[in-house]
Amino acid sequence: MSIVKINVLEVPAETRETLEKRFAARAGAVESSDGFEWFELLRPVDGTDKYLVYTRWRSEEDFENWLKGPMQAAHTGRQAGGSPADHPHGGEAPKPAASGSTLWSFEVVQQAAPKQA
């Protein structure tokens, strides 16, 4: 069965818009990764500062491969194979929008989908 990774991001109110814009700018980046199944960015609505980044993968190995390749390139602000000089900010990565993060890991043991009409 699949695995789920939830990155819990602590995002101060003043950087929420920045975080959401950065995710929107990277839309589609994870979807082509081998073993990728699902992504959702969840905005808090109950007064907490925690965003949840939900990803679902075919296997732990697929997730690890993504971490070592495409995700690492995305978080350094460059494409795989690029150099820091390729970054639009003159080689410096932008300041993180989140002030902290925790990664939760789960195995899918049951699932359901809406019934088809």
MARGUZA-768743 format. One record per atom (N, C-alpha, C): x, z, y; residue in three letters. Coordinates in steps of 0.02 Angstrom, whole numbers, padded with zeros to 5 digits, always signed. Example, Ala and Ser with C-alpha at 12.3 -4.5 7.8 and 13.67 -1.06 7.14 Angstrom:
+00660+00390-00284Ala
+00615+00390-00225Ala
+00660+00390-00165Ala
+00642+00354-00112Ser
+00684+00357-00053Ser
+00645+00394+00002Ser
END
This chain:
+00041+00000-00060Met
+00000+00000+00000Met
+00043+00000+00062Met
+00013-00014+00117Ser
+00046-00019+00182Ser
+00070+00049+00207Ser
+00113+00046+00258Ile
+00134+00106+00293Ile
+00115+00099+00367Ile
+00105+00156+00399Val
+00087+00158+00470Val
+00140+00198+00506Val
+00161+00172+00563Lys
+00208+00207+00607Lys
+00172+00217+00674Lys
+00169+00278+00697Ile
+00138+00293+00761Ile
+00191+00325+00805Ile
+00208+00290+00859Asn
+00256+00316+00907Asn
+00216+00351+00961Asn
+00225+00416+00967Val
+00190+00457+01016Val
+00234+00460+01078Val
+00211+00428+01132Leu
+00249+00424+01193Leu
+00221+00471+01246Leu
+00263+00513+01274Glu
+00243+00556+01329Glu
+00254+00516+01393Glu
+00199+00500+01427Val
+00203+00456+01486Val
+00173+00490+01546Val
+00215+00508+01596Pro
+00188+00538+01657Pro
+00140+00490+01692Pro
+00092+00518+01727Ala
+00040+00478+01761Ala
+00070+00423+01805Ala
+00125+00437+01838Glu
+00154+00388+01884Glu
+00188+00329+01850Glu
+00198+00332+01784Thr
+00230+00275+01749Thr
+00183+00242+01697Thr
+00121+00263+01695Arg
+00074+00233+01647Arg
+00066+00158+01657Arg
+00056+00137+01719Glu
+00047+00066+01734Glu
+00109+00027+01714Glu
+00168+00055+01726Thr
+00230+00022+01707Thr
+00234+00013+01632Thr
+00218+00065+01594Leu
+00219+00061+01521Leu
+00172+00007+01496Leu
+00111+00005+01521Glu
+00062-00044+01499Glu
+00084-00115+01516Glu
+00113-00124+01575Lys
+00137-00191+01595Lys
+00194-00213+01550Lys
+00238-00167+01532Arg
+00294-00185+01488Arg
+00269-00206+01419Arg
+00221-00170+01393Phe
+00193-00190+01328Phe
+00159-00257+01332Phe
+00122-00269+01387Ala
+00087-00333+01396Ala
+00138-00390+01400Ala
+00194-00378+01433Ala
+00245-00430+01440Ala
+00277-00447+01373Ala
+00276-00400+01326Arg
+00306-00412+01260Arg
+00253-00432+01209Arg
+00193-00444+01231Ala
+00138-00462+01185Ala
+00161-00520+01140Ala
+00150-00512+01076Gly
+00169-00564+01028Gly
+00238-00554+00998Gly
+00278-00509+01026Ala
+00347-00500+01002Ala
+00351-00473+00931Ala
+00306-00429+00912Val
+00309-00398+00846Val
+00271-00438+00793Val
+00221-00476+00815Glu
+00176-00509+00768Glu
+00210-00558+00721Glu
+00266-00587+00741Ser
+00300-00635+00698Ser
+00349-00602+00650Ser
+00356-00537+00652Ser
+00402-00501+00609Ser
+00377-00500+00537Ser
+00422-00511+00490Asp
+00405-00510+00419Asp
+00377-00442+00400Asp
+00319-00442+00369Gly
+00288-00380+00346Gly
+00244-00346+00397Gly
+00241-00371+00458Phe
+00199-00342+00510Phe
+00125-00354+00493Phe
+00083-00303+00502Glu
+00012-00310+00487Glu
-00034-00295+00548Glu
-00015-00248+00591Trp
-00061-00228+00644Trp
-00024-00192+00700Trp
-00049-00198+00762Phe
-00022-00163+00820Phe
-00080-00142+00865Phe
-00075-00083+00894Glu
-00120-00061+00947Glu
-00083-00013+00993Glu
-00092-00021+01058Leu
-00069+00026+01108Leu
-00130+00066+01129Leu
-00128+00131+01118Leu
-00186+00174+01132Leu
-00173+00216+01194Leu
-00216+00208+01246Arg
-00211+00245+01308Arg
-00250+00310+01302Arg
-00221+00366+01325Pro
-00258+00430+01321Pro
-00316+00432+01371Pro
-00371+00462+01350Val
-00429+00469+01394Val
-00452+00542+01400Val
-00417+00588+01367Asp
-00441+00657+01365Asp
-00396+00706+01403Asp
-00357+00681+01452Gly
-00317+00725+01492Gly
-00246+00736+01467Gly
-00228+00708+01411Thr
-00159+00714+01386Thr
-00115+00660+01417Thr
-00050+00668+01412Asp
-00004+00617+01436Asp
+00025+00575+01379Asp
-00004+00580+01321Lys
+00023+00547+01262Lys
-00012+00481+01245Lys
+00027+00427+01247Tyr
+00004+00361+01223Tyr
+00024+00357+01150Tyr
-00015+00321+01110Leu
+00002+00309+01040Leu
+00015+00234+01031Leu
+00072+00218+01001Val
+00088+00150+00983Val
+00081+00146+00907Val
+00028+00113+00885Tyr
+00010+00110+00814Tyr
+00034+00043+00786Tyr
+00076+00046+00735Thr
+00095-00015+00699Thr
+00085-00003+00625Thr
+00067-00057+00591Arg
+00056-00054+00518Arg
+00100-00108+00487Arg
+00133-00090+00432Trp
+00182-00132+00399Trp
+00169-00137+00325Trp
+00190-00192+00295Arg
+00184-00201+00223Arg
+00225-00149+00185Arg
+00285-00132+00212Ser
+00329-00085+00178Ser
+00375-00050+00227Ser
+00405+00004+00206Glu
+00455+00039+00246Glu
+00514-00007+00260Glu
+00533-00047+00211Glu
+00589-00093+00220Glu
+00575-00144+00276Glu
+00514-00170+00279Asp
+00496-00217+00332Asp
+00501-00184+00401Asp
+00477-00122+00405Phe
+00482-00085+00469Phe
+00555-00074+00488Phe
+00596-00053+00441Glu
+00667-00041+00454Glu
+00702-00105+00477Glu
+00686-00161+00445Asn
+00716-00225+00465Asn
+00697-00243+00536Asn
+00634-00231+00555Trp
+00612-00243+00623Trp
+00649-00198+00673Trp
+00658-00134+00654Leu
+00694-00088+00697Leu
+00765-00112+00712Leu
+00798-00138+00661Lys
+00868-00158+00667Lys
+00877-00225+00703Lys
+00824-00265+00706Gly
+00830-00331+00736Gly
+00788-00339+00799Gly
+00727-00366+00792Pro
+00686-00382+00851Pro
+00671-00322+00896Pro
+00657-00264+00868Met
+00641-00206+00910Met
+00701-00185+00951Met
+00759-00184+00920Gln
+00820-00164+00955Gln
+00834-00211+01014Gln
+00825-00276+01002Ala
+00835-00325+01056Ala
+00784-00315+01112Ala
+00721-00301+01095Ala
+00669-00291+01145Ala
+00684-00229+01188Ala
+00709-00177+01158His
+00722-00115+01195His
+00786-00117+01235His
+00828-00167+01224Thr
+00886-00175+01267Thr
+00873-00228+01320Thr
+00812-00255+01319Gly
+00791-00303+01370Gly
+00818-00373+01359Gly
+00835-00390+01298Arg
+00861-00457+01284Arg
+00835-00483+01218Arg
+00841-00546+01208Gln
+00821-00577+01146Gln
+00876-00565+01095Gln
+00859-00570+01031Ala
+00910-00564+00979Ala
+00965-00614+00992Ala
+01027-00591+00991Gly
+01083-00635+01003Gly
+01103-00640+01076Gly
+01062-00611+01121Gly
+01078-00615+01192Gly
+01129-00562+01211Gly
+01150-00563+01273Ser
+01198-00513+01297Ser
+01166-00474+01354Ser
+01194-00416+01372Pro
+01166-00378+01428Pro
+01165-00418+01493Pro
+01210-00465+01500Ala
+01211-00506+01561Ala
+01149-00550+01567Ala
+01115-00562+01511Asp
+01054-00602+01511Asp
+00994-00563+01540Asp
+01002-00498+01549His
+00947-00455+01571His
+00931-00470+01644His
+00867-00474+01662Pro
+00848-00491+01731Pro
+00869-00439+01782Pro
+00890-00380+01761His
+00911-00328+01808His
+00987-00323+01812His
+01022-00378+01802Gly
+01094-00379+01809Gly
+01130-00341+01755Gly
+01103-00339+01695Gly
+01138-00306+01639Gly
+01116-00235+01628Gly
+01076-00207+01673Glu
+01053-00139+01664Glu
+00980-00139+01641Glu
+00967-00100+01589Ala
+00898-00095+01565Ala
+00857-00054+01615Ala
+00793-00071+01623Pro
+00751-00031+01668Pro
+00742+00040+01643Pro
+00728+00085+01688Lys
+00717+00155+01670Lys
+00657+00161+01623Lys
+00661+00201+01571Pro
+00604+00209+01525Pro
+00542+00235+01561Pro
+00484+00211+01541Ala
+00421+00234+01569Ala
+00399+00300+01535Ala
+00421+00310+01473Ala
+00404+00371+01437Ala
+00458+00424+01448Ala
+00437+00486+01451Ser
+00486+00541+01459Ser
+00507+00570+01392Ser
+00474+00550+01338Gly
+00491+00573+01271Gly
+00450+00537+01219Gly
+00473+00541+01157Ser
+00435+00508+01103Ser
+00448+00542+01037Ser
+00399+00536+00993Thr
+00403+00561+00925Thr
+00374+00508+00879Thr
+00406+00496+00823Leu
+00381+00446+00776Leu
+00348+00480+00716Leu
+00285+00464+00705Trp
+00248+00488+00647Trp
+00246+00432+00595Trp
+00252+00450+00532Ser
+00250+00401+00477Ser
+00197+00421+00426Ser
+00160+00370+00402Phe
+00106+00382+00354Phe
+00105+00327+00302Phe
+00081+00342+00243Glu
+00064+00292+00193Glu
-00011+00284+00194Glu
-00035+00223+00188Val
-00107+00209+00184Val
-00128+00223+00113Val
-00175+00270+00104Val
-00200+00286+00037Val
-00272+00263+00027Val
-00309+00252+00082Gln
-00376+00224+00079Gln
-00386+00182+00141Gln
-00427+00132+00135Gln
-00444+00090+00192Gln
-00513+00060+00183Gln
-00543+00041+00238Ala
-00608+00009+00237Ala
-00610-00041+00294Ala
-00646-00094+00284Ala
-00656-00146+00335Ala
-00731-00155+00345Ala
-00751-00179+00404Pro
-00822-00191+00415Pro
-00849-00240+00363Pro
-00911-00229+00342Lys
-00944-00275+00295Lys
-00958-00341+00329Lys
-00948-00395+00294Gln
-00962-00461+00319Gln
-01037-00475+00313Gln
-01067-00502+00366Ala
-01139-00514+00366Ala
-01157-00573+00323Ala
END
